[in-house]
Amino acid sequence: MIISSPFREDNPRLRAIGAIIAGGFLVLLIALWSVQVMHGKHYDSKQEAQSLRRIRIPAARGEIVDRNGIVLANNRPSYDVAIYLDQLGHVSKKTDVVRVAQANLLALNTALGTSIALSNKDVRVHYEERSPLPLPVLRDLRPEMVAAFVERASNIPGTDLIVMPVRQYPQGSLAAHLLGYVNKAGDNDEDEIERFYYYQPDSVGRQGVEKACDEYLRGSPGGRTIRVSPSGTVAKDLGEKDAEQGGRVTLTIDVRLQRIMEDALTNHHGPLPSGAELRGSAVLLDVHTGEVLAMASLPNFDPNMFNPATPVETMRALFKNPAGPMINRAIGSSYPPGSTFKTITLLAGLESGAISPEDSVTCTGSIQIGKDKRPFRCGKLTGHGTVDAYRAITESCDVWFYMEGMKTGLDTITKVATEFGLNQPTGFDVGRENTGFVPSPEWKKRYRNESWYVGDTAQLSIGQSFLLVTPLQMACIAATFANRGTSLHPYVVKRIETADGQVVHEGQPDVRAHLTAKPQQIEFVCHAMLGAVQDGDGTAHPAAVKGLTIAGKTGTAEFDDFSSGKRRRINRTWFMGFAPYDRPQFALAVCIEDGASGGHTSAPVAHEIFAKMFGMSTEQPTIAESDGHPD
């Protein structure tokens, strides 16, 4: 009997299964054809994109130079030791990377005699997110340490010496507040970061010229393209675009004059009260252009501190210093101007007709004003006797200005103060300006809930009350008198050029305003300022320089200081003026926060600056004895 095999029979189930399998193979073949033939280029490019990485290469910042081309800020090489985590060999676990990296770090510390520490977290994060980039572990090596590393580098795998540009300031702390400083950019530039897989940030200006001109100084970043393996290591270097260096910024300041000013502020001020710390500022302007020739602020700082090698504790102490060394007091602090403001009160009275040059007042040392029980005292306690407008300026008689200021009136005085640029920014092109303050009855009522009294006008007439000015504003006032009524915007950026020499900005003189007073009225005030310095009994006589005609005015403004937790009466001391008188070139303002008086403390600084600027004798003139402060 013949037995038939069921597999030879025409079985519908087998046919169905075979059809399904055949159909599956057909779909698979079609899909493979679609991927490899129809969309091959798309997937090739996608795979290419996933394996390619762009590394951002920061640009070196451009130079900052003074008006004569002397370098104030440029770059120097920093020799750093770095570990390349992707070159530590094959690792199976991320913990192995940490172990190997820490072992290399130990070998590095032993070879160089250092004590560098890296947390395990730092290593892991860098390996996961930035492994093709070097991980700096030791920055700014001294030459002997560079030599020691080079000798032993072959014994420490995965380490190398890299050279990075570091911002340097060859003149040290000179003009630090004007120049500012730089540090690394943060992660807030999202558009820029999106363009690069591995982002190395630029140095960014944080203060002064470095900040104001940052877009020109930073230059244009370059890039490097690499192909990475699935493990994240570099498989191939595909090319590099060089970064373009930043532009060159030329300032109006003169290094020689800046040194003279800083030395005079530091070493040639008059006496300070017992226990007082030297804090102050000075500004020197070219009266014809408004160019800032020198600007200083004390205490200062060294912008070279702002580099990765400086300990965190040192930087923290700098920013927390109660003396405020990071503040540019020339533009960022405001003070009552004291008797320097009497020049504005006098001009306002002359212009309005309320005052004439012959107006005389008998000063006995004090007067009563209104219902105020306290007498309004003069700086000279025994009084000046009978004085006219000229002597009221040269000898700085408060009583004369109390009475003539009240005659002139608040509105007239504040109108002229506004013409000089008070209560508003000067238009200075670098840094955030304090605008100072000129009070009004409306302000006093709103913020102090007090009425404006005639005594307030009397106090404002001598530069007290709630009046505030900055040293830069005071220098601009001196320059306006020197120009006989023309007020210019001050500026410090003289020229900006690209790396290839194309000029993109040129500073130019810019008239801010013209005083409405008559020329002879302005000349009278200037003549009285000349007497304040040149006359032997003038309160600004300590600023006099033999062979040079200087016009100026000192000021001493009383101020209640509560910084120590207790009330302490201190004096803000001033000098402002210009020279030479007949053909003015320079306007100067000096302010010391806690001095004896304008004549004793600030005028000697002005004397030193003017004498050395013009190459004349620095022998100090004698000052007349006074029973009060020589204002």
Phi, psi and omega per residue, in radians:
M1 nan 2.361 -3.136
I2 -1.649 2.181 3.114
I3 -1.747 2.238 -3.112
S4 -1.550 2.329 3.079
S5 -1.302 2.307 3.139
P6 -1.103 -0.410 -3.119
F7 -1.297 -0.263 3.130
R8 -1.578 -0.190 -3.122
E9 -1.362 2.795 3.110
D10 -1.373 1.600 -3.037
N11 -1.719 2.047 -3.107
P12 -1.060 -0.591 -3.110
R13 -1.156 -0.739 3.135
L14 -1.124 -0.694 3.115
R15 -1.075 -0.683 -3.131
A16 -1.149 -0.764 3.136
I17 -1.101 -0.745 3.125
G18 -1.086 -0.680 3.127
A19 -1.124 -0.693 -3.136
I20 -1.128 -0.771 3.142
I21 -1.119 -0.763 3.123
A22 -1.085 -0.723 3.115
G23 -1.101 -0.673 3.116
G24 -1.097 -0.786 3.084
F25 -1.048 -0.672 -3.134
L26 -1.116 -0.788 3.109
V27 -1.068 -0.740 3.138
L28 -1.094 -0.740 3.114
L29 -1.102 -0.752 3.124
I30 -1.088 -0.743 3.139
A31 -1.111 -0.753 3.116
L32 -1.099 -0.719 3.110
W33 -1.092 -0.709 -3.139
S34 -1.116 -0.766 -3.106
V35 -1.185 -0.814 -3.013
Q36 -1.450 -0.545 -3.070
V37 -1.812 -1.014 -3.057
M38 -1.176 -0.800 -3.050
H39 -2.028 0.381 -3.099
G40 -1.009 -0.788 -3.108
K41 -1.109 -0.661 -3.132
H42 -1.083 -0.843 -3.109
Y43 -1.251 -0.541 3.058
D44 -1.077 -0.798 -3.108
S45 -1.194 -0.600 3.116
K46 -1.165 -0.732 3.098
Q47 -1.129 -0.673 3.119
E48 -1.085 -0.758 -3.122
A49 -1.138 -0.653 -3.130
Q50 -1.212 -0.423 -3.101
S51 -1.733 -0.158 3.125
L52 -1.637 2.478 3.104
R53 -2.327 2.421 3.081
R54 -1.864 2.244 3.121
I55 -1.869 2.221 3.128
R56 -1.416 2.299 3.099
I57 -1.923 1.965 -3.093
P58 -1.165 2.635 3.121
A59 -1.527 2.626 3.035
A60 -1.315 2.411 -3.141
R61 -1.228 2.680 3.121
G62 -1.384 2.976 -3.112
E63 -1.401 2.683 2.892
I64 -2.070 2.234 -3.103
V65 -2.266 2.805 3.081
D66 -1.448 -3.086 -3.045
R67 -1.100 -0.387 3.137
N68 -1.761 0.158 3.098
G69 1.512 0.111 3.094
I70 -1.281 2.261 -3.024
V71 -1.268 2.232 3.085
L72 -1.844 -0.502 3.115
A73 -2.647 2.301 3.028
N74 -2.676 -2.769 -3.078
N75 -2.151 2.588 3.037
R76 -2.243 2.756 3.116
P77 -1.360 2.381 3.015
S78 -1.937 2.135 -3.132
Y79 -1.600 1.963 -3.064
D80 -2.035 2.548 3.003
V81 -1.691 2.287 -3.113
A82 -2.279 2.685 3.029
I83 -1.865 2.289 3.040
Y84 -1.711 1.812 -3.063
L85 -1.147 -0.462 -3.126
D86 -1.413 0.002 3.126
Q87 -1.974 0.298 -3.117
L88 -1.534 0.145 3.135
G89 1.620 -3.127 -3.090
H90 -1.228 2.279 3.071
V91 -2.224 2.457 -3.120
S92 -1.686 -0.414 -3.133
K93 -2.371 2.676 3.138
K94 -1.130 -0.496 3.093
T95 -1.129 -0.488 3.086
D96 -1.139 -0.666 3.097
V97 -1.040 -0.790 3.133
V98 -1.061 -0.803 -3.101
R99 -1.074 -0.816 -3.119
V100 -1.165 -0.742 -3.133
A101 -1.090 -0.764 -3.139
Q102 -1.161 -0.600 3.082
A103 -1.135 -0.726 3.089
N104 -1.127 -0.656 3.139
L105 -1.147 -0.670 3.089
L106 -1.105 -0.753 3.106
A107 -1.101 -0.663 3.132
L108 -1.144 -0.789 3.117
N109 -1.065 -0.705 3.137
T110 -1.146 -0.708 -3.091
A111 -1.221 -0.642 -3.018
L112 -1.820 -0.095 -3.123
G113 1.216 0.561 -3.127
T114 -1.873 3.100 3.120
S115 -2.355 0.919 -3.118
I116 -1.237 2.465 3.101
A117 -2.279 2.376 3.035
L118 -2.221 2.344 3.091
S119 -1.327 2.693 3.074
N120 -1.030 -0.600 3.135
K121 -1.117 -0.743 3.120
D122 -1.015 -0.758 -3.122
V123 -1.140 -0.812 -3.101
R124 -1.097 -0.805 -3.112
V125 -1.082 -0.756 3.140
H126 -1.143 -0.698 -3.135
Y127 -1.134 -0.693 -3.079
E128 -1.338 -0.573 -2.982
E129 -1.948 -0.412 -3.000
R130 -2.495 0.545 -2.973
S131 -0.998 -0.607 3.111
P132 -1.232 -0.240 -3.139
L133 -1.539 2.609 3.079
P134 -1.182 2.512 3.057
L135 -1.811 1.734 -3.106
P136 -1.132 2.312 3.120
V137 -2.099 -0.324 3.120
L138 -2.543 2.133 -3.011
R139 -1.963 2.626 2.980
D140 0.968 1.005 -3.113
L141 -1.192 2.477 2.998
R142 -1.244 2.725 -3.082
P143 -0.921 -0.720 -3.120
E144 -1.164 -0.539 3.101
M145 -1.298 -0.601 3.050
V146 -1.050 -0.796 -3.135
A147 -1.095 -0.721 3.139
A148 -1.118 -0.687 3.139
F149 -1.174 -0.795 -3.113
V150 -1.012 -0.667 3.139
E151 -1.123 -0.553 -3.011
R152 -1.943 0.021 -3.023
A153 -1.026 -0.616 -3.091
S154 -1.144 -0.343 -3.138
N155 -1.609 -0.023 -3.122
I156 -2.162 1.557 -3.055
P157 -1.093 2.608 3.073
G158 1.352 0.093 3.108
T159 -1.948 2.664 -3.132
D160 -2.717 2.844 3.070
L161 -1.695 2.145 3.105
I162 -2.029 2.637 -3.132
V163 -1.974 2.130 -3.127
M164 -2.127 2.489 3.079
P165 -1.304 2.343 3.099
V166 -2.149 2.362 3.130
R167 -1.170 2.338 3.077
Q168 -2.324 2.697 -3.124
Y169 -2.166 1.662 -3.008
P170 -1.025 -0.430 -3.126
Q171 -1.598 0.177 3.118
G172 1.174 -2.254 -3.073
S173 -1.420 -0.036 -3.113
L174 -1.025 2.222 3.109
A175 0.996 0.531 -3.054
A176 -1.023 -0.730 -3.086
H177 -1.197 -0.549 3.069
L178 -1.253 -0.773 -3.080
L179 -1.251 -0.722 -3.067
G180 1.444 -2.700 -3.113
Y181 -2.697 3.004 3.122
V182 -2.249 2.729 2.874
N183 -2.600 -3.090 -3.050
K184 -1.234 2.536 3.091
A185 -1.155 2.651 3.072
G186 -1.498 -2.897 -3.105
D187 -1.744 0.527 -3.068
N188 -1.654 -0.078 3.119
D189 -1.620 1.306 -2.997
E190 -1.125 -0.675 -3.132
D191 -1.079 -0.715 -3.136
E192 -1.183 -0.740 -3.119
I193 -1.120 -0.634 -3.124
E194 -1.045 -0.514 -3.075
R195 -1.307 -0.329 -3.054
F196 -2.223 2.397 3.108
Y197 -1.301 -0.727 3.097
Y198 -1.970 2.067 -2.957
Y199 -1.926 2.026 3.018
Q200 -1.841 1.998 -2.992
P201 -1.314 2.739 3.021
D202 -1.399 2.964 2.864
S203 -1.449 2.392 -3.065
V204 -2.106 2.395 3.101
G205 -1.201 2.308 -3.087
R206 -1.990 -0.173 -3.110
Q207 -2.821 2.747 3.012
G208 1.066 -2.578 -3.120
V209 -1.076 -0.640 3.131
E210 -0.984 -0.653 3.139
K211 -1.437 -0.811 -3.069
A212 -1.093 -0.598 -3.094
C213 -1.905 0.387 -3.021
D214 -1.009 -0.734 -3.084
E215 -1.106 -0.466 3.113
Y216 -1.541 -0.579 -3.086
L217 -1.362 -0.470 -3.020
R218 -1.243 -0.517 -3.107
G219 1.324 -2.866 -3.087
S220 -2.088 2.211 -3.094
P221 -1.208 2.672 3.025
G222 -1.745 -2.986 -3.130
G223 -2.713 2.704 3.094
R224 -2.290 2.314 -3.132
T225 -1.875 2.283 3.137
I226 -2.276 2.743 2.964
R227 -1.864 2.278 -3.120
V228 -1.877 2.639 3.078
S229 -1.390 2.948 3.104
P230 -0.985 -0.455 3.125
S231 -1.455 -0.079 3.100
G232 1.660 0.017 3.116
T233 -1.484 2.789 -3.113
V234 -1.281 2.127 3.102
A235 -1.653 -0.617 -3.091
K236 -2.780 2.480 3.058
D237 -1.678 2.096 -2.992
L238 -1.764 -0.048 3.109
G239 2.459 2.893 -3.045
E240 -2.559 2.473 3.027
K241 -1.955 2.165 -3.089
D242 -1.180 2.531 3.020
A243 -1.292 2.640 3.117
E244 -1.810 2.192 -3.096
Q245 -1.087 2.656 3.126
G246 -1.221 3.000 -3.098
G247 -1.374 3.117 -3.094
R248 -1.928 2.273 3.125
V249 -1.953 2.142 3.093
T250 -1.805 2.231 -3.122
L251 -1.728 2.858 3.118
T252 -1.427 -0.236 -3.060
I253 -1.240 2.720 3.114
D254 -2.004 2.094 -3.082
V255 -0.975 -0.694 -3.137
R256 -1.073 -0.818 -3.137
L257 -1.198 -0.603 3.107
Q258 -1.107 -0.732 3.111
R259 -1.121 -0.755 3.119
I260 -1.017 -0.796 -3.093
M261 -1.138 -0.819 -3.094
E262 -1.155 -0.653 3.089
D263 -1.150 -0.734 -3.137
A264 -1.120 -0.748 3.121
L265 -1.087 -0.724 -3.029
T266 -1.370 -0.683 -2.925
N267 -2.055 -0.197 -3.007
H268 -2.189 0.289 3.030
H269 -1.251 2.798 3.091
G270 -1.329 -2.973 -3.061
P271 -1.108 2.520 3.036
L272 -1.884 2.641 3.062
P273 -1.019 2.709 -3.122
S274 -1.004 2.222 3.101
G275 1.473 -0.066 -3.107
A276 -1.325 2.402 3.067
E277 -1.624 2.435 -3.099
L278 -1.219 1.996 3.047
R279 -2.391 2.285 -3.127
G280 3.127 -3.024 -3.126
S281 -2.778 2.899 3.108
A282 -2.657 2.636 3.142
V283 -2.414 2.348 3.092
L284 -2.120 2.199 -3.107
L285 -2.060 2.605 2.890
D286 -1.428 2.032 -3.004
V287 -1.194 -0.391 -3.088
H288 -1.450 -0.453 -3.042
T289 -2.084 -0.392 -3.011
G290 1.504 0.067 3.128
E291 -1.163 2.386 3.032
V292 -1.439 2.005 -3.125
L293 -1.566 -0.449 3.075
A294 -2.825 2.534 3.080
M295 -2.610 2.163 -3.077
A296 -2.291 2.649 3.108
S297 -2.517 2.346 3.122
L298 -2.168 2.491 -0.059
P299 -1.236 2.780 -3.120
N300 -2.032 -2.914 -3.125
F301 -2.581 2.894 3.091
D302 -1.803 1.951 -3.111
P303 -1.121 -0.237 3.058
N304 -1.156 -0.253 3.104
M305 -1.140 -0.424 -3.016
F306 -1.473 1.222 3.052
N307 -2.472 2.785 -3.018
P308 -1.066 -0.314 -3.099
A309 -1.414 -0.228 -3.117
T310 -1.341 2.273 3.139
P311 -1.032 2.530 -3.129
V312 -1.039 -0.662 -3.113
E313 -1.085 -0.651 3.123
T314 -1.130 -0.763 -3.137
M315 -1.198 -0.666 3.125
R316 -1.102 -0.711 3.124
A317 -1.127 -0.637 3.123
L318 -1.079 -0.834 -3.073
F319 -1.304 -0.410 -3.128
K320 -1.660 -0.012 -3.133
N321 -1.042 2.103 -3.096
P322 -1.116 -0.317 3.106
A323 -1.280 -0.226 3.085
G324 1.176 0.926 -3.129
P325 -1.162 -0.301 3.139
M326 -1.465 -0.158 -3.115
I327 -1.446 2.249 2.986
N328 -1.490 1.650 -3.040
R329 -1.138 -0.369 -3.119
A330 -1.139 -0.543 -3.134
I331 -2.163 -0.318 -3.015
G332 -1.769 -0.144 3.136
S333 -2.127 2.580 3.120
S334 -2.251 2.605 -3.019
Y335 -2.488 2.718 2.975
P336 -1.120 2.354 -3.017
P337 -1.396 -0.209 -3.112
G338 1.061 -2.561 -2.977
S339 -1.226 -0.198 3.031
T340 -1.046 -0.485 -3.123
F341 -1.258 -0.271 3.139
K342 -1.056 -0.469 3.089
T343 -1.098 -0.641 3.116
I344 -1.289 -0.719 3.094
T345 -1.045 -0.772 -3.140
L346 -1.106 -0.797 -3.129
L347 -1.112 -0.675 3.121
A348 -1.098 -0.739 3.130
G349 -1.162 -0.710 3.116
L350 -1.131 -0.768 -3.110
E351 -1.127 -0.691 -3.096
S352 -1.368 -0.296 -3.082
G353 1.563 -0.033 3.129
A354 -1.243 -0.428 -3.111
I355 -2.163 2.495 2.959
S356 -2.130 2.714 -3.121
P357 -1.004 -0.429 -3.077
E358 -1.525 -0.127 -3.108
D359 -0.962 2.189 -3.120
S360 -2.012 2.532 3.088
V361 -2.376 2.435 3.065
T362 -1.655 2.039 -3.101
C363 -1.729 2.088 3.090
T364 -1.835 0.090 3.132
G365 1.943 -0.276 3.098
S366 -2.988 2.861 3.030
I367 -2.509 2.793 3.003
Q368 -1.671 2.393 3.128
I369 -2.208 2.147 3.086
G370 1.031 -2.462 -3.104
K371 -1.638 0.079 -3.134
D372 -1.156 2.190 -3.093
K373 -1.303 -0.444 -3.129
R374 -1.443 2.375 3.082
P375 -1.255 2.569 3.034
F376 -1.564 1.932 -2.975
R377 -1.583 2.767 3.051
C378 -1.705 2.747 3.080
G379 -1.083 -0.526 3.056
K380 -1.693 1.863 -2.948
L381 -1.104 -0.537 3.139
T382 -1.525 -0.061 3.082
G383 1.596 2.783 -3.134
H384 -1.720 -0.070 -3.021
G385 1.333 -2.664 -3.125
T386 -1.501 2.148 -3.096
V387 -2.280 2.608 3.035
D388 -1.800 -2.972 -3.058
A389 -1.103 -0.708 -3.122
Y390 -1.086 -0.896 -3.124
R391 -1.188 -0.485 3.109
A392 -1.088 -0.565 3.072
I393 -1.424 -0.869 -3.033
T394 -1.114 -0.667 -3.128
E395 -1.744 -0.066 3.068
S396 1.001 1.067 -3.124
C397 -1.469 1.976 3.141
D398 -1.153 -0.708 -3.068
V399 -1.060 -0.750 3.104
W400 -1.005 -0.774 -3.082
F401 -1.336 -0.481 2.997
Y402 -1.006 -0.895 -3.030
M403 -1.257 -0.794 -3.109
E404 -1.289 -0.509 3.074
G405 -1.180 -0.705 3.095
M406 -1.149 -0.627 3.059
K407 -1.116 -0.701 -3.099
T408 -1.190 -0.751 3.081
G409 1.702 2.577 -3.077
L410 -1.047 -0.845 -3.053
D411 -1.062 -0.701 -3.135
T412 -1.163 -0.736 -3.141
I413 -1.137 -0.792 -3.100
T414 -1.202 -0.506 3.074
K415 -1.088 -0.816 -3.127
V416 -1.216 -0.646 3.091
A417 -1.042 -0.669 3.111
T418 -1.195 -0.642 3.082
E419 -1.065 -0.590 3.107
F420 -1.330 -0.192 3.084
G421 1.798 0.201 3.120
L422 -1.339 2.756 -3.120
N423 1.159 0.411 -3.123
Q424 -2.779 2.720 3.110
P425 -1.169 2.629 3.124
T426 -1.364 -0.289 -3.042
G427 1.590 0.223 3.115
F428 -0.997 2.442 -2.929
D429 -1.569 0.039 -3.105
V430 -2.359 2.181 3.047
G431 1.534 2.887 3.130
R432 -1.565 2.134 -3.070
E433 -1.554 2.469 2.845
N434 -1.412 2.326 -3.065
T435 -1.544 -0.064 -3.022
G436 1.243 -2.907 -3.097
F437 -2.781 2.330 2.988
V438 -2.059 1.999 -3.029
P439 -1.312 2.881 3.097
S440 -2.519 2.817 3.081
P441 -1.020 -0.657 -3.138
E442 -1.110 -0.747 3.117
W443 -1.098 -0.782 -3.092
K444 -1.110 -0.684 3.123
K445 -1.178 -0.735 -3.065
R446 -1.247 -0.765 -2.995
Y447 -1.748 -0.320 3.125
R448 -2.100 -0.112 -3.120
N449 0.941 0.746 3.134
E450 -2.294 2.638 3.070
S451 -1.387 2.786 3.067
W452 -1.576 2.157 -3.100
Y453 -1.819 2.828 3.127
V454 -1.082 -0.491 3.078
G455 -1.145 -0.519 3.068
D456 -1.130 -0.710 3.101
T457 -1.133 -0.687 3.109
A458 -1.082 -0.761 3.130
Q459 -1.161 -0.710 3.119
L460 -1.112 -0.565 -3.113
S461 -1.081 -0.461 3.131
I462 -1.834 0.247 3.043
G463 1.454 0.380 3.097
Q464 -1.899 -2.232 -3.088
S465 0.998 -2.364 -3.132
F466 -1.825 0.225 -3.072
L467 -1.199 2.398 3.119
L468 -2.415 2.467 3.075
V469 -2.444 2.787 3.042
T470 -1.729 2.752 3.064
P471 -1.014 -0.630 3.093
L472 -1.136 -0.722 3.080
Q473 -1.068 -0.682 -3.133
M474 -1.178 -0.652 3.065
A475 -1.112 -0.656 3.106
C476 -1.160 -0.607 3.067
I477 -1.112 -0.788 3.109
A478 -1.055 -0.735 3.135
A479 -1.146 -0.620 3.118
T480 -1.152 -0.718 3.041
F481 -1.117 -0.733 3.133
A482 -1.047 -0.649 3.124
N483 -1.466 0.094 3.130
R484 0.980 0.743 2.969
G485 2.018 -0.114 3.122
T486 -1.697 2.166 -3.108
S487 -1.851 2.235 -3.115
L488 -1.942 2.619 2.995
H489 -1.273 2.297 3.069
P490 -1.383 2.584 3.079
Y491 -2.644 2.769 -3.092
V492 -2.213 -0.297 3.107
V493 -1.552 1.898 -3.076
K494 -1.460 -0.704 -3.076
R495 -2.791 2.523 3.026
I496 -2.199 2.235 3.126
E497 -2.159 2.582 3.004
T498 -1.280 3.004 -3.107
A499 -1.067 -0.463 3.139
D500 -1.656 0.196 3.017
G501 1.634 0.073 3.133
Q502 -1.367 2.226 -3.127
V503 -1.402 2.145 -3.129
V504 -1.934 -0.206 3.089
H505 -2.687 2.406 3.101
E506 -2.359 2.057 3.106
G507 -1.205 2.431 -3.113
Q508 -2.362 2.605 3.042
P509 -1.013 2.414 -3.076
D510 -2.404 1.969 -3.125
V511 -1.259 2.204 3.127
R512 -1.539 -0.749 -3.090
A513 -2.911 2.874 2.996
H514 -2.099 2.331 3.080
L515 -1.141 2.561 -3.134
T516 -1.543 -0.144 3.118
A517 -1.161 2.731 3.136
K518 -1.291 2.635 -3.123
P519 -0.950 -0.710 -3.116
Q520 -1.188 -0.483 3.090
Q521 -1.251 -0.749 3.094
I522 -1.127 -0.706 -3.123
E523 -1.119 -0.627 3.122
F524 -1.095 -0.769 3.127
V525 -1.118 -0.742 3.117
C526 -1.072 -0.699 3.137
H527 -1.120 -0.683 3.101
A528 -1.167 -0.646 3.065
M529 -1.116 -0.645 3.077
L530 -1.063 -0.746 3.121
G531 -1.147 -0.580 -3.135
A532 -1.083 -0.524 3.131
V533 -1.651 -0.807 -2.978
Q534 -1.412 -0.555 3.131
D535 -1.236 2.467 -3.107
G536 -1.070 -0.539 3.141
D537 -1.706 0.181 3.097
G538 -1.263 2.473 -3.089
T539 -1.181 -0.367 3.123
A540 -1.703 0.190 -3.086
H541 -1.025 -0.534 3.095
P542 -1.067 -0.214 3.069
A543 -1.514 -0.155 -3.045
A544 -1.116 2.550 3.099
V545 -2.237 2.217 -3.112
K546 -1.069 2.222 3.139
G547 1.569 0.033 -3.121
L548 -2.291 2.317 3.101
T549 -1.634 2.034 -3.104
I550 -2.074 2.326 3.009
A551 -1.873 2.357 -3.110
G552 -2.913 3.122 3.109
K553 -2.633 2.373 3.052
T554 -1.694 2.940 3.099
G555 -2.700 2.556 3.064
T556 -2.364 1.935 -3.086
A557 -1.923 2.164 3.136
E558 -1.344 2.469 -3.053
F559 -2.561 2.359 3.107
D560 -1.579 2.045 -3.115
D561 -1.805 2.220 -3.133
F562 -2.028 0.271 -3.040
S563 -1.106 -0.467 3.141
S564 -1.541 0.008 -3.086
G565 1.646 -0.210 3.101
K566 -2.158 2.662 3.119
R567 -1.271 2.231 3.101
R568 -2.373 2.146 -3.140
R569 -1.420 2.089 3.136
I570 -2.181 2.916 -3.129
N571 -1.999 2.177 2.922
R572 -1.476 2.075 -3.022
T573 -1.943 2.442 -2.985
W574 -2.284 2.671 2.744
F575 -2.437 2.390 2.962
M576 -2.447 2.448 -3.127
G577 -3.110 -3.022 -3.114
F578 -2.569 2.846 -3.131
A579 -2.789 2.733 -0.302
P580 -1.172 2.801 -3.012
Y581 -1.145 -0.838 -3.044
D582 -1.314 -0.614 3.105
R583 -2.252 1.335 -3.006
P584 -1.058 2.425 3.050
Q585 -2.111 -0.699 -2.990
F586 -2.221 2.465 3.002
A587 -2.054 2.442 -3.021
L588 -2.348 2.455 2.962
A589 -2.289 2.393 3.100
V590 -2.280 2.312 3.092
C591 -2.352 2.226 3.032
I592 -1.974 2.230 -3.005
E593 -1.190 -0.594 -3.072
D594 -2.432 1.477 -3.081
G595 -2.101 -3.092 3.103
A596 -1.403 -0.924 3.111
S597 -2.892 2.911 3.112
G598 -1.057 -0.748 -3.135
G599 -1.204 -0.688 -3.080
H600 -1.422 -0.605 -2.960
T601 -1.835 -0.847 -3.027
S602 -1.574 -0.642 -3.134
A603 -1.041 -0.674 3.085
P604 -1.072 -0.546 3.063
V605 -1.124 -0.788 3.117
A606 -1.077 -0.721 3.099
H607 -0.980 -0.853 -3.105
E608 -1.095 -0.732 -3.119
I609 -1.136 -0.877 -3.114
F610 -1.108 -0.736 -3.096
A611 -1.092 -0.806 -3.098
K612 -1.309 -0.535 3.067
M613 -1.050 -0.768 -3.068
F614 -1.659 0.084 3.105
G615 1.157 0.666 -3.095
M616 -1.959 3.050 -3.099
S617 -1.071 2.418 3.102
T618 -1.720 0.246 3.099
E619 -1.077 2.205 -3.055
Q620 -1.300 2.349 3.039
P621 -1.269 2.747 3.094
T622 -1.366 2.656 -3.138
I623 -2.010 2.392 -3.139
A624 -1.148 2.479 3.100
E625 -1.179 2.560 -3.126
S626 -2.464 2.570 3.088
D627 -1.524 0.026 3.039
G628 -2.309 -2.763 3.075
H629 -1.551 2.332 3.079
P630 -1.259 1.713 -2.951
D631 -1.202 nan nan
